[in-house]
Amino acid sequence: MVLNANKAFSAAKNKTQMIKKVPGCVRDAFNIDSAEQNGIFKIEPGNGLCLYDRCYIFEDINYINQDEEAEQVEAEKTAGDEEEEKTIGFLKCFTFRQTWSFITGKFLTDGVWWFFLFWAPAYFSDQYGYSSDSSMGIALIFTLYAIVTILSIGGGYLPTYFVDKKGMNPYIGRMRAMLIFACFPLLGLIAQPMGEYSAWWPAIIIGLLGAGHQAWSANLYSTIGDMFPKSTVATITGIGAMAGGVGSFLINKGSGMLFTYAEGQGAAFTFMGFDGKPAGYMIIFCICAVAYLVGWCIMKALVPKYKPIVVD
């Protein structure tokens, strides 16, 4: 038997040959007809409608991905800052006067807003006979909240004016603005007497009072960021919201009990020239009118100067 080694080797070599020749360059790989310096290349030959494509260079890819890279760097930086910033424990928050300042502001004033929100329709019905589903009752409520919506927008401008134009630090500017807003509810003292002339007067006055509350509340929340580190803002906000909820419950529950008692006593129950249930409304209106100034004074006494909390 004669072994033909060359023939056997050639047969084995043919089995290992590549189906397609390895391209020596990009043009060999993609059958490019022509290419331009800007990266546009022509795939099909001819001068008519042909197929074109673009070759992206590294500069193009970097430009496309630069926003994602910047966002990733910013996220890593923020995460690092949050890890470095120390937090304040829940119970320790109650050891700061700044916490009690915010609690006081929420406890004394949140209930005023919720009182008018729930009792305004009943007030117009009890005092003037306009039910909440009557056209006049709807018009009065609409007017009230239209005033609140439009005027409360200015609540964010006034402290900005004090800070940017007058050069005050944010906390002092906010407290100055809140003192002005705290004077709006004083109009509640004349809501009931003016109601003797027309139901429109209480609707307008309560609307002004509500606008003052919204402006007050927006700036009250902002004082948290002025005095507390970012890691504690949510905790203080929750504590204050709880205090506001308790205050709202007490004033609404107390108002209902007072109105029921005053209505039952009739003419025997009097206050500032009103008797019966109108006297009960007058009492609550007086409480709501002064609540903001009382709250502001207590807050100022607790935190007389701008003093941010520094976590050791």
N, C-alpha and C positions, 0 to 999 in steps of 0.2 A: 504494500500500500504506500502510495506516494503522497506526502503531506505538502500541499501548496499553501505555505504560510502567508505569502503575500495576498493571495486571493481571500483567505479567511480574515486577514486583518482589514482589508478593504471593505468586506461585507459588514464587519462589525463597526467600522468607522462611519459607513453610510447611515447606520441606524442611529448614530448620535449626532448627526448633522442637524442644525437648527432649521426649522421650517422656513423662517424668514431671516434674511440677513440682518445682522446687528447694524442699526443706523450709525453712521459716522458723525452726524450732526443733526440739529433740529429740523433742518430742511429735508433731510432724508427720511426722518421719522413721520412727518406730517404732510409730505408731498406739497410743500409750499411753492407757489408759482413765483411770487415776488414778495418782498418785505420792505417796509418804510422805517425811517429812523424813529418815528413816534410810537412804534410798536404795532401798527396796523399791518397785517399781512394778507396777501391774496392767495386763496387756496386753489381756486379754479382758473385755468388759463382762458384767454380770450379778452375781448374788449367790451363785450356787452354786460348784461347782468351776471355778476359773478358772486361767489361766496367769499366773504371777508371775515376775519376774526381779529382779536387783539391779544397781544402777548403782554402780560403784566410783569413789570420788573419789580424788584424789591422795594423801590421807593414808592411805587403805587400801592403795594400791599401795606406798607407801613402807614401811609396816609389814610387808607381805608380803616385800619384798625386802631388809629390813634385815640379815638373817643373811648373805645372799649378799654384800652390800656389806661387812659386817664381816670376813668371811672373805677377801675380795679385798684389803682394806686390810692385814690381818695377813700375808697371803702376800707382798704388796709390801714390807712392813716387814722380814719375815724374809729375803727375797731381798736387800734392801739391806744388812742386817747381815752376811750371808754374803759379799757382795761386799767390804765394808769389812774383814772379819776376814782377816788374813794367814795363810797356811798355812806349815807347816814341811816342808821337803823330806825325802824318804825317808832319804837317807844322813845328813842332819843330825840326824835323830831319835836316831841312835846316839851322838851327842855329849853327850846329857843323861844324868845319873845316874838320873833318874826312869825313863827307858826301861829301863836295865839292872836297876833294881829290879823292874819288872814282869816282865822276861824271867826273872830269877832265880826269882821266885815261881811262874811257870808251869812252868819247866823242872824244878824240883825236886819239884813236887807233882802235876802232871797225871798223871804216870806211876803214881803210887800208886793213883789211882782206876781207871785202865785195867788195872793189874795185878789188882786184886781183881775187876774186872768180868769179865776173861777167865779168871783162874786159880781163882776160888772154886769153880766146879763140879769142876774137876780136883782141887783140894785135898780136897774132901769125898769124892771117889771114891778118890783115892790113900790117904788116911789112914784112912778109915772104911768104904770099900767101898760108899758110897751113890752110884750113878750118877745122872747128871742127869735121867734119865727114870724113876727110881724114885720112889715116893710120898714116901719120907723125904728123898731128894735135893731134890725139888721143894719140900717143906715148909721145908727149911733155907734154900734160896735165896729163897723167898718171904718168910720171916721177916727175912732179912738186908735185903732191899730195902724191906720195909715199914717197918723202923726208919729206914732212910735217908730215905724219902719223908716220914715224919711229922715226924721231929726236925729235918730240914734247913729246915723252914719257919721255925723260930726264928732262922735265920741273918740274916734281914733286920731282926729286932726289936732285937737287942742293940746294934748301932751307932746305931740311932735313939734308943734309951734314953740312950746316952752323949751324943749331940748335943743332943737336946731337953731331957732332964732334967738332965744334968750341965753343959750349956753348952759342950761341947767343939766345936772346929771339926771339920768332916766327916772330914778326913784323920786327925787324932789319934784321934777316936772309932772310926773304922774299924780303925786299927792296934791299938787296945786290944782291940776285939772279935776281931780275927784272932789276937792272942796267946792269947786264951782258946780259940779254935777249934783252934789249933795244938797244944793240950795233949790234945785228944781222941784223936789217933792214937797217943799214948803207950800207950794200952790195947793196942795191937798187940803190945807186949812180952810180955803174958801170954796172948795168944790160943793159942799153941801149947802152953804148959804146962797151961792150963785144959782144953785139948782132951783131955788124958789122962783126964779124968773123964767128959766128954760132948761130942758133936759140936755140941750146942746152944750151948755157951760160945763157940767160935770164930764161929759164925753171929751171935750177939748182939754180940760184941765188934767183929767186922768191920763190922756194921751201924752201930754207934756211930762207928767210924772213918770210914765212908763219909759219915755225916751231918755229921761235922766237916769233911770235905773239901768237901762241897757248900756249907756255910756259909762256909768259907774262900774258895772260888772265887767266890761271888757278891760278896763284899766286895772281893776282889782286883781284879775287873773294875771295880768302882766307883772304885777309886783312880785310874784313868785320867782320869775326868772331874774328879777333885779337882785333878789336877796339870797337865793338858794342855788347850789350847784346843779348842773343839768341832771345829774344822776338822781336827784331828790325831787325834781319838779313834779313828777307824776304822783309821788306819795303825798306831797303837800296839797296838790290839787284834789286828790281823793278825800283827804281829811277835811278840807274846806267844804267840798261838796256834801259830805255827810253832815257837817254842821248846818249848812244851808237847808238841807232836807229836814233836819230836826226843827229848825226855826220856822220853816214853811208849814210843817204839820201843826206846830203849836198855835200859830196865828190863825190858820184856817179853822182848826178845831175850836179855839177860843172864840173866834168870831161867830161861828155857828151857835155856840152856847149862849153868847151874849145877845145875839139877835132874838133867839128864842125867849130868853128871859125878859128882854126889853119889850117884846111884843106882848108877852103875857101880863106884864105890869101896866102897860098902857100909859095913860097920862101920869101915873105915879112915878114913872121913870123919866127923868129929865136930865139934859146936859146941854149947856150953852144955847138955850132957847129952843131946843128940840125935845120932843117927848116920844115915848114909845120906841118903836123900831128905828125911826130916823135918828133918835138920840144914840142908839147903838152904832149906826153907821158913822155918825159924827165922831164918836170915841175912836173907832178904828182908823178913820181918816187922819185924826190927830196923831195917833201912834205911827202910822206910815209916814206922815209928813216929817217927823223929827228923827226917825230911825237912822237916816243916812248921816246927819250931822253928829248924832251920838256915836255912831260907829266910827266916823272919821276921827273924832276927838280921842276915842279909846285907842284906835290904831296909831295915831300920832303920839300918844302918851307911851305906848309900848315900844315904838320904834321912832324916836324923835329925829334921828339922823340916818342918813344912808349908811347902812352897815351890813354888807354882804357876809354870809356865813362862810368861813374857811374851814374845811375838814382837815384835821391834823393827821 
